[in-house]
Amino acid sequence: MTARTDRDPAATALVRWLFRDVAGTASDVAPWPAEAPTDPLVRLLDVHRGWTFLARRAASVPGLPADVAARAVDERRSAVTYQVALAADLLRCGAALDAAGVPWVCVKGPVVAALHEARGEVRPFTDLDLLVPPERFADALRALSTAGSVLLDRNFALLRSRVPGEVDLRAPLGTMLDLHWTLVNRSERRRRAAVPTARLLATRVDVTTAAGPVPALGPAERLVHLCLHAAGSGGDRLVWLLDVALACAEPDVDWDAVVATARAWRVARAVGLVLGRSGAVLGAPVPGHVVAALRGRGDWAAADVLARRLDRGRASTPARRTLGAHLAAGSLEHDRLASLAVHRSTGRLRHGRRAPFTADPADPGSAFHADGTVEDLHAYLAAVAAHGDPADPASGVENRRPGR
């Protein structure tokens, strides 16, 4: 995306209105300017994942071109169709884990989509994320494979050297599945954070989704994880800030528990940054004292305000990261802004502009690049099984679904 496309005022204003309208904080929408090019709008809707939300509102935007409105309807229809398959795969994979005696929870995906469905919205998502205990990770892989899932990661050497917190599978009906043993994927971030998988599984609750009731994180943990995931990915896509805004608007939010959880996980600054952005950009009902308690009022807060002004509604692309994205992701890896700035600068000098993620199997840094041996895969699984929770060393969780 070019700078001119990123900063088109009409497109930026419409997309911002769109997400605020879903959040319930929008004023009247401005008409789409006659003869204005739609390329900037299309690209912003792609980046921020706003097509399904526009489908319900296209008729409310005066002057919106018919081809944009038609694509929005098509995108919503495709999202609904795909999510039917995702729900079926969730049921099949959950049943396989239950039969194997492996405790699990569903994070993001259908659980977050339920917040949108309660408002008549369709939240686009492309994969399932399931969390299992590290000591049962190999058992979970075996159970899912027996049920028809296929491991897509082929870079066994990378798995062994980096010990990522998840692997990619194709579920039985062809949808994508990320199997996690921790909620923090990168090892360098896990060394700083303290997210206890065992405790999360022990305190899971059932949440009603399109696939029926599924085990999920508790309410405070769910909100903190939404912020953690958003921060780790840059925290600059409106769909992530919208997820947070809708979770904040739930009637039973326990802000003391949210603050305590973020601090216990050692991700307070990142959570505070995302909560602050969601409040500032989309009007999320986040108490100011909560943001201040987590993010602080000093240099990180000032840097975040500056980043929002300079980015002007842009979001990261595979070729370019925004200042806000560097700040959010860096908050999980650095205590001081000076340390973050030096790290980013020296990293760019050493490696140039590298994409934050690549799915290209030809790239040696991709999980889909074939490298290593089966022994490397076994070594990875052994390293995962030996991994203890930083805040809760006790392993082993009774395989009990809440309320069952």
N, C-alpha and C positions, 0 to 999 in steps of 0.2 A: 504494500500500500504506500503510495507516495504521500508526502507531507500535505500536498494540496488536497488529495482525496480525504485524508484523515481529518482535515480541519474544515471541510465544507460546512458552512454554518447552518444551511437548511437541513442537511442530512443529520448533522449532529443534534440539532434541536428536536427533530422528529423522533429520532431513536431515544434520546433522553426522555422525551415526553412519554413514549411508548412504555418504557420500563417503569417510570413513575406512575403511570396509569395502572399498571398491574399491581404495583405496591400500594395503590390507593392514595397517592400524594400528588397527583397531577392537577394542573389547572387546565384551561381550555387549550386545545391544540391549534397551532397556527396552520393556515392553508399551505399546501405545497405550492411553491412558486411556479407559475406558468413557464413552460419551456426550460425549466431547470433540468440538468442532466441527472439521470437516476443512478449512474454508476457509483457515485460516492455512497448513496443510500444503500444500494445492494451490498456493497463491500462492508459497510458498518453492520448491517443486519447479519451478514455471514459471521463476522468476527465476534459480535456480541450475542449471537444466537437468538435473534429476535423475531424470526419469521413466524413462528407459531403464535406469538402474541399479537403480531400485526394482523393475522387472519381474522380475528374477531373484531378488529377496530378499523379495518381498511375503509369501510363505508363512512366512518366518522372523520376521516381526514379529507377535507375539501381539496379537490384537485389532484389527489393521488392517482398516478397513471394506472390504467387498467392492467397492464402487464405485471406491475409490481404487486397489485392486489391479487391477481390470479396466481402468481408464484407463491404468495403467502398461503393461500388456500391449499395449494398442492403440497407445500412443505408441512403444513399441519396434518394433512391426510397421511402423508408418508410417515410422519412421526408416530401417529396413532397406530398405523399398521405395524411398524417395527416394534413398538412397545407391547403389542399383543404377543409377539414372539418372545420378547424379553421376559414378559410375565410368565409365559409357559416354561421358558428355560430356568427361571428363578425357582419355580415350583419343582421342576425335575432335579435341579442341582441341590436344592435344599433337602429334598427327600433322600437323595443319595448320601448327603452328609449325615442326616439323621440316622439312616440305616447303619452307617459306619460308626455311629456313636461319637461323631466329631461335632462339638459345639461351634456355632457360627452366628454371625450377625450380618445383615445387609446394611451397607453404608452408602450414603448418597443415592443416586439412581431412583428406584421406585419409592424409597422413603422420602426423598426430597420432593419428588413429583407429586406426592400426596398433598403437600402444602399447596401446590398450584391447582391440583384437581379440585380442592375444596372451594376454589374461586372460579371454577369453570375453565381453567387454563390448561394448556398442554405444555409441559416442560420438556424440551428436547433433551434426550440423553442417549448415548450410543452404547453403553456397556453396563454390566453388573459388577458390583464390587462386594466381595464377600471376605469377611475377616474370620480367621480360625486361629487356634493356639499354635505357636511356633513348634511345640513338641509333637503336634499332630499334623503338621503341614504335609509331610509325605503321605500320611494316611488320607488326607483330604484330596491330594492330587490323585491318588490311586482310586478313591471312591468316585471322583468326578470322571476320571478316564473310563472306568468301568461303565458309567452311566452314559458314555458317548461323547464326552468332552475331549478336546485335543490340545495338547500343549503347543503353543505357537512359538515360544521363545526357543531359539536354536543357538544362541551365543552362550554356550555352557561355560566357556572360559571367562566371559564377562560376569556371568552369575557367580562364579567362584571368587573372582577377584573383588567384585563390588558388593556382593551379598545384598541385593536389592530387597525391599520389603514386600514385593509382589511379583507374580509372573502372569503372563497373558495366556488365556486359553480361548478356544472357540467352543462355545456351549453346544449341546446336542442339536438344537434347531438352527445353528449357524450364527447366533448372536455372540458378542464379545463378552468375555468374563475376565475380570482381574481378581486373582486369588491373593489375598494379603495375609501375612502373619504379623504385621505391624501396620499402624497407620502412618508411619513416617518412612517413606521409601528410600531416601538417600542415606547412606551410612554416615556421612559427615554431619547430617542434621540429627540423626539418632544419637550421636555422641553428646549432643547438647540438650536434646529433649528427653522427656521421661514419660512416655505414653504407655500405660500398663495394659497390655492385651488381656491378661488373665482377669484383671478386675473388670474390664469393660464387658467381657463375656459373662462374668458372674452377676453383673447388675443389668443385663439386657432386659428389654421390655418388648412386648408385641406392639407393632404399629400396623394399622390397616392400610393396605396398598391396593393397587389394581389387581394384584395377584392374591389378595386376601391378607390375613394377618401374617406378618413375618417378624422374626426377631431383629431388633435394632438397638442402637445405643440409647442410653437414657437421655432425657431432654437436654440437660446441660451439656453432656458430652457431645450430643448431636450438633448443637450450635457451635461449640468450640471446634469440633472437627470441620464443620463447614468453613469457618474462618481460617483454620490451619491449612486446609486444602487450597483455599483461594489464595492465601498468602504464598504458599509454596509454588504456585503456578503464576504468580505475579499480581494477583488481586486487582487486575485492571479490565476484566470483562464484566459488563453490566449484568449478565445472567448470574454470575457468582454473587455479586452484591445484592441482586434481587432475592436469591435463595436465603441469604442472611437476613434481609429485610423481612421476608415473610416469616421466618423462624422467630425473629424478634417480636413480631406482632402477635404471636400465639399468646393466649390469655394466661397461661400458667408458667411463663418464663420466671425462673428463680435467678435473679441477677447475682445474688451472693454466691450461688452455686457455680454460675458461669465464671465469675472472677476466681473463685477457689480452684476450679478445674483447670483454667488456663495457667494459673500460677503453679499448680502441682505438676502439670505437664511441661513446665518451663518454656511456654510459648506465649507468655502474656503480651509481649510487645507486638508480635505478629497478629494476635487476636485483636488487640486494641486498634491496630492500624486498619484492619478490615472492618471492624465495627464502626470506626470513625468514618471511613469512606462510605459505607452503606448509609450512614446517617446523613452525611454531607451531600451525597450525590442523589440518593433516592428517598431521603426523608425517613429512613428506618427509625422506629421509636426506641432509640438506644439512649439510656440516661447518660448525661454528660459525665457524671462522676465515675461511671463504669469505664468509659473510654479513657478518662484521665488516670484511673487506677491501673489500667493495663498498659496503655501506650505511653503514659506520662505526658507532661506538658512542655518538655524541653525541646532538644534539637530534633528528635525523631518526629515530633508533632509538627514542628515548623517545616521540616523537610517534606513531610507528606502534603502539607498545604501547598508548598511550592511546586511539588511534582504534579499535583492535580491541575494547577494553573498552567504549567508548561505543557502538559500532555494534552490538554483541551479535549478530553473525551476520547483520545486515541486508545487503542489497546495493542498489546504485543502481537506481532506476527512471527512466523518462523524465521524471518530474515532480520527482524529488528525488535528489540525490547524497549519499552518505554522506561522513563526515569522512575515512574511509580512501580513498575514491575521489578526493577532492580532493588528498589527500596523494600518492597514487601518480602521478596524472596531473601534478600540480604538480612532482614531482621531475624530470620531463623538461623543465621550462621555467624552473626557478628553482634557484639555488644555496643560498639561505637561506630558512628558514621564515618569517622576517619579511617578505621580499619576496613570498612566496606568499600570506601572509595579507592583505597590503595589496592585492595584485592581485585576489584573490577578492572582497574586500569592496568595492572600488571598482567592480569589474565588475558586482556585484549591484546596486549603486546605479544604475549607468548603464543596465543592461539587464534587471534583475529576474531572476527564476528562469527561465532559458532551458534548454530541453531540450538535452542534449549532442549529439543527432542527431535529425533528423526526416526521415522518408521521405515526408512529405505534399507532393505536387506543388504544392499551393496555397501553400506556404510559400516565399517568395523565397530563403530560405537553404538550400533543399533542392536537391540535385543533379538532382532529377527535375522541378524547376520550369522550364518552358520560358522561356528568356530568352537574348538574344544572337543572334549570327549565325554562319554557317559560317566567316566570317573570324575570329571569336573562337576557334572550335574549331581552326582552322589555326594561330593564334597560340599557343594552348596547346601543340599538338604541336611547334611550332618551339621553344618555351621548354624543353620536356622534352628534345628532341634535343640542345639546347645545354648541358644540365646535365652537368657533370663530377663524377666521384666525389671527395668531399673527401679521402679517404685514399689513393686510387689513381687519379690523373688519367688513366692510360692507358685508353683506351676500345677497344672491339672485343674480342670474345672468340671464340675459335675454336669453331665449332659442332660440338662433339664430345661425345657422351654417354659417361659413364664406363663403361669396360669394354666398349666397343663399337667 
